[in-house]
């Protein structure tokens, strides 16, 4: 009627080892008793398992009976007294019992200072790691703030430089324009607008060939490409049509912009209105021609007068 039965730890006579016998009655489906099944549990197996555990310098593990708390087996062997192991005298031991439905239970004891030492090490490692992460995060935030401040300063400097450049470009008495690689205007100053007789919205984004007479655009573009491909500054004279239809003579200087790979990025153009000079040259040329014609008339008059005077003198002679 006892069900599962465990005996006291006994020594096996043939093996000389500590054993615990386990027995149980066997009954058929009608409840009639017809025998007993029993087995032996070798405690040395548990001893080897206990030895493989890391219990610290003062820890222990024990197997006890549930009925009377009698010690069945313990590792390490108790040499200093009940409840203590070698080296555990004077140290606080924390015990934990693992109860089970069997008539035995396990009791584990660990030195409190060793348990707390491991916890302190882990807490210290976690704390140091957290502080390092916070320091790293703070350093990253500081670096990001400095980068943003440097970027803002650079943008402010760039804005001031651009404003100064535009002011200087508007002050010079030369028309300045920038043309991208496709031939469209990206920047023109006030003098350039005065020379061309147009507004900025009429030039920006449009092709520079739109200023020239329609019949001359192909020839002008070929001449431009032939000189611009040399990647050097070049000067040439040309004419374009103002908004009011008047032709303007211009002296232009252009420089090709390239990137690090030699690819054309655009062109920087400076031009000067030379229409007054051209008109003065035309007037001088007309005056010169008139003077030459007057000189020719004088020469012919003197030649005729000399011929007319020579005849009477010859008659007198």
Secondary structure, DSSP 8 states (H G I E B T S, - for coil): ---SEE---EE-TTT-SEEEEEEEEEE-TT--EEEEEEEEEEHHHHHHHHHTS--TTT-EEEEEETTT--EEEEES---SSTT--TT-TTS-EEEEEE--SSSEEEEEEEEHHHHHHHHHHHHHHHHHHHHHHHHHHHHHHHHHHHHHHHHHHHHHHHHHHHHHHHHHHHHSSSEEEEEETTSBEEEE-HHHHHHHT--HHHHBTSBGGGGS-GGGHHHHHHHHHHHHTT-S-EEEEEEEE-TTS-EEEEEEEEEEEE-TTS-EEEEEEEEEE-HHHHHHHHHHHHHHHHHHHHHHHHHHHHHHHHHHHHHHHHHH-
